[in-house]
Amino acid sequence: MQLNGIIIKGIGGFYYVEAADRAVYECKAKGIFRKKRITPLAGDHVEITIRENGENTIDVIEERKNSLVRPQVANVDNMLLVSSVVEPKVNTLVLDKMIAIAEKKKIEPIIVFSKSDLSDSESYVRIYRNAGFRTFAVGRNSGDIEEIKLLLKDKVTVLAGNTGVGKSTLINRLAPELKLATGEISDKLGRGRHTTRQAELFPLFGGYVIDTPGFSSIDLISNEIIMKDELQYCFREFEDCIGKCMFVDCSHVNEKGCKVLEKVRSGEISESRHASYAAIYNEIKDIKHWQL
């Protein structure tokens, strides 16, 4: 029997595929993928063959719209970026690096500033809303949770943010039932038979949320490369300026006649966002394609 489905988890050479009937099948990838050096990823849309002897196989991996190195996932729609306004305080450079990576991968950033009941978050919210992002301030019992739910509906969403920023608290507010669902899925997949923990998709609002054990913002940043000629396209508020500067090869850092800098001076682009852009540009400007 042949079915279509999505890989929700892969461990030790076994892949767990949720089919249209919501049943989960344990499969192994056909040898042809190894020969082509293609590794199936959580989030891959696949065609599988179900056999009576239980030796089910992944036969086809459909073309991916994107993928990440760490966490190892594919076909992501949203990146829910969580930063706390206190303990730990927002690091705008780290946040802007994660946003740039999401933009490069055509993943929609959704920004949540947590612990807003403990400190004012309005200045941060204003920066990112003005830059064109869906941005929210959330406290333990406050914030527009219903609007966030709508953005996650029918989408594959990966959570990003370091330990202590309140990701678990946010998820528990978005979907209190997910704790139970997570336990049930873990039992179904036989967690305990394998010790390696990988990215896993859990059903949420008609789509999936990706749980990535041990994943941190630094993992994402250190494993994804943006070249200097790509960076300007990863800051969406620069879009109207690209190609309009005095110099064709303008880096938008400190050149004369730079349209981006004009908008920074006028307040249309925040100084914080441009400072992050300049810092990232100076980090990557000497990276050559042949070095990768």
Salt bridges, closest charged atoms under 4 A:
GLU18 OE1 - ARG22 NH1 2.47
GLU26 OE2 - ARG193 NH2 2.66
ASP44 OD1 - ARG64 NE 2.71
ASP59 OD1 - LYS30 NZ 3.56
ASP77 OD1 - LYS65 NZ 2.23
ASP96 OD1 - ARG273 NH1 2.90
GLU103 OE2 - ARG236 NE 2.73
GLU108 OE1 - ARG236 NH2 3.34
GLU122 OE2 - ARG126 NH1 3.85
GLU146 OE2 - LYS149 NZ 3.30
GLU200 OE1 - LYS9 NZ 3.21
GLU200 OE1 - ARG191 NH2 2.66
ASP219 OD2 - ARG70 NE 3.17
GLU224 OE1 - LYS105 NZ 3.16
GLU230 OE1 - LYS104 NZ 3.64
GLU237 OE2 - ARG273 NE 2.67
GLU262 OE1 - LYS259 NZ 3.73
GLU283 OE2 - LYS97 NZ 2.99
